[in-house]
């Protein structure tokens, strides 16, 4: 891979990593309440993965619609 391709791939992973950042947060309530056995770990992982998928798809659609209409949102 060229240096440009490696940099592009690395930057693309940052959005995914941002989505999972909250799972490492010590304040995340499921670590102390729900995750007591392996089946619950699997279940919460699947639910959170699906939530991140829906969030990412909605964000992509919103960005496409904003770009198409020429509207921008300030950070």
Order of alpha helices (4+ residues) and beta strands (2+ residues): alpha-alpha-alpha
